[in-house]
Amino acid sequence: MKRFVLGLSSLLIISCATHPLAVSKTDFHNLDIDSTQNEDTEILSIIQPYKRQLDEKMNVVLATSGIELTKFGDTPVLNNLLADYTLNAGRKYAASNAIAQPDFAIINGGGIRNIIPKGNITVRSVFEVMPFENEMVIVELKGKELEKIFTYYTKTKKDNPVSGIMINTLNPSLNKLTNGRNITPEDTYRIVTSDYLAEGGDNMEFFKAGKVITTGIKLRDAYIEEFRNSKTIPDNYPYEKRLIF
C-alpha cells in the first residue's frame, strides 16, 4: 500500500511538472477617464485629509511680483532671478560654514520648468518652477579651468543662467567676474551650482576638475527661502543680458 501511495504521489508530481499553466485568452479595452466617470467616494474620503494638508502648505504666499517672471526672450528675468538666488544662498551657506565666499553661480536653464505669473508667489509656484530634487553645491576651481567655462558657452550657446559673471562669446575680452576679481590661473574660485551640473550634467565636464562642497540644501528650498526673504520682486528687476552670443 505504501508503494502504491508513493507511486501515485510521484505520478501526480510528474504530471504537474509536465503541464505548466498557460494563458489561453486575453481581453482588454481602453477606458476613458473623463467627467462621465463617477468618483470613488471611498477613495476620495481617504485622500481628502492629506490633500487638504498639502494644499495648505503649497498655497502659502512667499512673495508678490508686479510683473510676470518669464524664462523666455533675450533677457529672461526669471533666469537672472534664480541665478542670483543661487549665488545669495551659496554665499549665506559659505558665511555660516567658514568657507571663502563664492564668486559666481551657474544653474541649469533646462531645470527651470515654468514661469511665475504676475501676483502672488506661492510654495506651489516654486515647485512648478523647480520640480527636481537637485542639491546646491559649491565647486572650487582653479582660474585656468575657468577658461573652459567660457569655451563651453562659446561652443554650445546654451542659455544656462549665471550670476556674478558676464560672458560675451562675441568679445571674450569682456568676460569678467562682477565682484572685481581678476582671473588668475593658479587662484581658486568658487562657483555655486547644482549637483547635477557639478557631476558633468549638460556636458559641463569642466566641473569634474574641481573640489565639490556639498551643502545638503535643495535648490528649491533655497529658492523658497529667498522668495520669502524678498517679499516683493521689483518691477525693474535686473533684465541685463549676462550671456551674449
C-alpha positions in Angstrom: 0.0 0.0 0.0 2.8 2.4 0.9 4.4 1.6 -2.5 1.1 2.4 -4.3 0.7 5.7 -2.5 4.3 6.7 -3.2 4.0 5.8 -6.8 0.7 7.7 -7.1 2.3 10.8 -5.5 5.3 10.6 -7.8 2.9 10.4 -10.8 1.0 13.4 -9.7 4.2 15.5 -9.2 5.5 14.5 -12.7 2.1 15.2 -14.2 2.1 18.7 -12.7 5.6 19.4 -13.7 5.0 18.5 -17.4 1.8 20.5 -17.7 2.5 24.2 -16.8 -0.3 26.7 -16.6 -0.7 28.9 -19.7 -2.8 31.9 -20.6 -5.4 30.7 -23.1 -7.1 34.0 -23.8 -6.6 37.7 -23.1 -9.1 40.5 -23.3 -8.6 44.3 -22.9 -10.2 47.5 -23.7 -9.5 51.2 -23.2 -11.3 53.1 -20.5 -11.6 56.9 -21.0 -11.2 58.8 -17.8 -13.4 61.9 -18.1 -16.2 63.8 -16.4 -18.6 60.9 -17.2 -16.9 58.6 -14.7 -18.3 58.5 -11.2 -15.9 59.5 -8.5 -15.0 56.8 -6.0 -16.2 58.5 -2.8 -14.5 56.0 -0.6 -11.1 56.7 -2.1 -11.8 60.4 -2.0 -12.6 60.2 1.7 -9.2 58.6 2.3 -7.3 61.1 0.1 -9.0 64.3 1.1 -7.4 64.9 4.5 -3.9 64.5 3.0 -4.8 66.8 0.0 -6.1 69.4 2.4 -2.9 69.4 4.4 -0.8 69.5 1.3 -2.8 72.4 -0.2 -2.3 74.4 3.0 1.5 74.1 2.7 1.6 74.6 -1.1 -0.6 77.7 -1.1 1.5 79.6 1.4 2.3 83.0 -0.1 6.1 83.8 -0.1 6.2 87.0 -2.0 4.5 89.1 -4.7 5.5 90.2 -8.1 4.1 93.1 -10.2 5.4 91.5 -13.4 5.4 88.1 -14.9 8.7 86.3 -14.2 9.5 84.7 -17.5 12.1 82.2 -18.7 11.7 83.2 -22.3 13.1 86.0 -24.5 16.5 87.8 -24.7 16.5 88.8 -21.1 14.5 86.2 -19.2 14.1 87.8 -15.8 13.3 84.5 -14.0 16.6 83.1 -15.1 18.5 86.0 -13.7 16.5 86.0 -10.5 17.1 82.3 -9.8 20.8 82.5 -10.6 21.0 85.5 -8.2 19.1 83.5 -5.6 21.5 80.6 -6.1 24.5 82.8 -5.5 22.9 84.5 -2.5 22.1 81.2 -0.9 25.6 79.9 -1.6 27.2 82.9 0.0 25.0 82.6 3.1 26.0 78.9 3.4 29.6 79.8 3.0 29.5 82.6 5.6 27.9 80.3 8.2 30.4 77.4 7.5 33.7 79.2 7.4 34.1 78.8 3.6 35.5 81.6 1.4 32.8 83.5 -0.4 31.7 82.1 -3.8 32.5 84.2 -6.8 29.6 83.4 -9.1 26.8 80.9 -9.9 25.7 78.8 -12.8 22.4 76.9 -12.9 20.7 74.6 -15.4 18.3 76.5 -17.6 16.6 73.3 -18.6 15.7 72.7 -15.0 13.6 75.8 -14.9 10.3 74.2 -15.9 7.7 77.1 -15.7 7.2 80.8 -15.5 5.8 82.6 -12.4 2.7 84.7 -13.3 2.3 88.3 -12.0 0.8 88.3 -8.5 1.3 86.1 -5.5 4.3 83.7 -5.5 3.4 80.6 -3.5 5.3 77.5 -2.5 3.4 75.8 -5.3 4.8 78.3 -7.7 8.4 77.3 -6.7 7.7 73.6 -7.0 6.3 74.2 -10.5 9.4 76.1 -11.5 11.8 73.7 -9.9 10.3 70.2 -9.5 13.6 68.4 -9.3 15.5 67.3 -6.2 18.8 68.9 -7.2 21.1 70.0 -4.3 23.0 73.2 -4.1 26.8 72.6 -4.1 29.9 74.8 -4.2 32.7 73.8 -6.6 36.2 75.1 -6.2 38.1 75.5 -9.5 41.5 76.9 -10.4 41.5 80.0 -12.6 43.0 78.1 -15.5 39.8 75.9 -15.5 37.5 78.9 -15.8 38.6 79.3 -19.5 36.7 76.1 -20.1 33.5 77.7 -18.9 33.9 80.5 -21.4 34.7 77.9 -24.1 31.6 75.9 -23.2 29.3 78.8 -23.7 31.1 79.8 -26.9 30.6 76.3 -28.4 27.1 75.4 -27.0 25.5 78.8 -26.8 23.3 77.3 -24.1 21.3 79.7 -22.0 22.3 78.2 -18.7 21.8 81.2 -16.3 24.6 82.9 -14.5 25.1 85.4 -11.6 28.3 87.2 -10.7 29.8 86.7 -14.1 29.4 88.2 -17.6 30.1 86.0 -20.6 30.5 87.6 -24.0 31.2 85.0 -26.7 31.5 87.7 -29.4 34.1 89.6 -27.5 35.9 87.4 -24.9 37.9 90.4 -23.6 34.7 91.4 -21.9 34.4 88.2 -20.0 34.6 89.1 -16.3 33.6 88.4 -12.7 31.3 91.1 -11.4 32.9 91.1 -7.9 36.0 92.7 -9.4 38.3 89.7 -9.0 40.8 89.2 -11.8 41.0 85.7 -13.2 44.5 84.3 -12.4 45.4 80.8 -13.5 46.5 79.5 -10.1 44.0 81.2 -7.9 41.0 79.3 -6.6 37.4 80.4 -7.5 34.2 79.1 -6.1 31.0 78.5 -8.1 27.6 77.8 -6.7 25.7 75.3 -8.8 23.6 72.2 -8.7 24.9 68.7 -8.0 23.6 67.7 -11.5 25.9 70.2 -13.2 28.8 69.6 -10.8 28.7 65.9 -11.9 29.1 67.0 -15.6 25.4 67.3 -16.5 24.6 69.2 -19.7 28.1 68.5 -20.8 29.7 70.7 -18.2 32.7 68.4 -17.9 34.9 71.2 -16.6 33.3 71.0 -13.1 34.8 67.5 -12.7 38.2 69.1 -12.3 37.1 70.9 -9.1 36.5 70.1 -5.5 32.8 69.8 -4.7 31.5 71.1 -1.3 28.1 69.6 -0.6 25.6 71.7 1.4 22.6 69.3 1.9 20.3 72.1 0.7 17.9 71.5 -2.1 17.9 74.3 -4.7 14.2 74.5 -4.4 14.3 75.0 -0.7 16.9 77.7 -1.2 14.6 79.5 -3.6 11.6 79.2 -1.2 13.7 80.9 1.5 15.0 83.6 -0.9 11.5 84.4 -2.1 10.3 84.6 1.5 13.0 87.0 2.4 12.5 89.1 -0.7 8.7 89.6 -0.1 8.4 91.7 -3.2 10.0 91.3 -6.6 10.8 94.8 -8.0 9.2 95.6 -11.4 12.6 96.7 -12.6 14.4 93.5 -11.5 17.7 93.2 -13.5 17.0 92.5 -17.1 20.6 92.8 -18.1 21.9 90.4 -20.7 24.6 88.3 -18.9 25.2 85.8 -21.7 25.9 87.4 -25.1 26.1 85.0 -28.1 
